[in-house]
Amino acid sequence: MSKSATPVTPPSAASPAGETNHHLAKVKTSLARRWSHTRMKELYDEADLARYLWALEREAEALDILRSVTSAVPVPGASPNYNIWSPVVTMNALEARIHRLAGDGAAAAAPAARLLADPGLAPNRAAITEQIADAPAALAAANAETSVKWACHRLSRRVGSLIHLHELAVAGHPYGAWYEAEEVDRLIVEGRALLAARLSAAA
């Protein structure tokens, strides 16, 4: 069996057993069967699940999801595979944010260091600042989706990108000089509230 086909046991927080939120139960049921550390789609879906739990203030469960991946997927070396690292770097960012806001700087240090080692973004100032500038409209459009699945998916992806940028700035990455971290943080708070509302409505 190839390495990519080797089954990976999902963390306990990914189990649908006992999950009371209808949307999360569906997400977990699907994802727990295909948990992976090497497939791009699954890694993006795992990052979404972590952000859904975080949005609902279930940080301990979010960290269980995050650590199961960030502890297993190292910073890429000389020949990076960004199909894998792009979703994983956003998981490191959320892990760093949760620990930092909880006042646990020691726990935040490792994921923050991984962000600095490879930010997973090209040094394209225009693209990065545009991503922030169009975030309010993107969040509004995502929230306007009639489908809970697609609203949550789109909100999660945009908020994940914002968390990524904010934690880079907090960690002192040079990209952080290109934008106002406080504005990005405000957008994260707004996006989290929208995501929580859509998830709660699906409970």
N, C-alpha and C positions, 0 to 999 in steps of 0.2 A: 504494500500500500504506500502511495506517495505521501510525502510530508503534508501536502496541501489537502489530502483526503483523510488524514488522520483525525478521528473524531476528537472534539474538544468538549470537555464537560463544562456546561455553563455554570456560573455562580448561582448561589441560592436565590439571590434577588431576581434572577431571570425566570424562576419557576412560576408558572401560572397558578399553581395550587394556592388557594386562599386569596387570590387577587380579587378585590372587590370592585375595582374600576373596570368597567366593561371594555373600554378601548385598550387599556393596558393588558387585560387578560388575553385579548386577541393577539396583540403584539407579542406577548411572551410565549403564547402557545406556538406561534409560527417560528419565532426566533430561537427558542430553546432547542428545537429539533435541528437547527442548522448553524449552531454557534461555531464561530471560526475566528482564528487570529491571522488568517492568510487570504481571505476573500474580501474584496472591496465592498461589495453590496452588504454583506453581513456586518462588516466593521462599521459602515455608515449607519446601519440599522441599530447596532449596539450603542453607538454614540447617541442616537435618537432616544433610545430607551433610557439611557442615563439622564438625559436632559428632561425627559418626561417626569421621571421620579424626582429630580431636583426641582422642577417647576412646582410640583405638589408638596414641596418641603419635606420630602422623604430622602434627606441627604445621606443617611447611613446606607440606604439601599442603592442610591446612586453611586456612592463610593465603592460599594461591592462590585457593581458592574464595571466601573472605571478601572479599578485596580486589577480586576481579572484580565484586562487587556493591556493596560500600561505596564504592568509588571512582566508581561510576557512578550511584548513587542519592543525591541530595543530601538534606540535612535539609529537611523540608517547610516551606513558607512559611506565609502567612496562612490558606490553605485546605488543611490537611493531608489527605492521603489515607492513612488508617491501614490500609487493606487492603494497601498497599505498605509503609508505614513500620513497622508492627508487626513483621513478620518481619525487616526490615532492621536495626531498632534492636538486635535480639538478636544479629545478626551483628557489628555494631559492638562490642557488649559482649564477645563472644568474642575478637574481634581485639584489643581493649584488654587483656583478661586474658592472652592468650598473650604479647604483647609485655611487659607489666608483669612477669609471672613470669619472663621471660627476662632481666629487668634492662634492657630497652630502653625507658626512659621516654619518649624522644623519639618513638619509633614509636607508643607507646601514647597519646600526647597527642592526636592527631587523632581517632581513634575515641572517646576519652573526651570530647572536646569536643562531638562530635556527640550523644552521650548527654545531655550537659547542655543542649544547645540544644533538644532535644525528647525527653524521656524515653519518650515513647510510652505513658505510663500516666496514667490519671486520678488526681487527688489524693484517692484513697480509701484512707485508712489501714487501715480494717477489712478491705477486700478484699486488700490487699497483705500484711498480717500473717497473714491466714488462709491465704494461699497458701503461706507459709513453715511455718505450724503444721501444715498437713495434708500437707506434702511427704514426711515419712517413710512415711506410709501410701500416698501416691500412688506413690512409688518402689517400694514393696513390691508393690503391685497391678500396676504395669506389668511388673515383673520376673517376676511369676507368670503372665503371658500365655504360653500354649503356642506361639503363633506368634512366630517370630523377628522377622518384619516388624513386628507390632504391639507387641511388647515394646520393640524398638529405637525405634520411632516414639514411643511414650508416654514412654519414658525420656528421649529426646532433648528432647521438648517441655518436660518438667518441669525438666530440668537447664538447658535454655536460659533458662527463666524465672528460675531461681535465679542464673545467671550475670549476667543482666540486672540483677537487684536488687543483687547484690554489687558489680558495677562502678559502679552508680549511687552506692552508699555510698562506695566507694573514691574516686570522683571528687568527692565532697563535695556531692552533690545533697541537698536538704532531706528527701527521702523516706527517706534512709539513717538519719535520726535515729529512725525508727519501729521499727527492728528491730536485732538483734545481727548485725553483719556476720560475725563469727567463726562463729556458728552456721550462717549461710547458706553460708559457705565449707566448713564440715564436710559439709554436705549435698551440695554440689557434688562434693566428693571421693568421697563414698559413691556418688552417682549415676553419676559417671564410671566407677568400678570396675564397677558393675553393667552399664552399657552396654558397656564393653570386654569383659566376660565373655560377654555374649550375642553380640556381634559375632565374638569369637574362636571361639566354639563353632560359628559358621556358616562358618568359613573352609574 
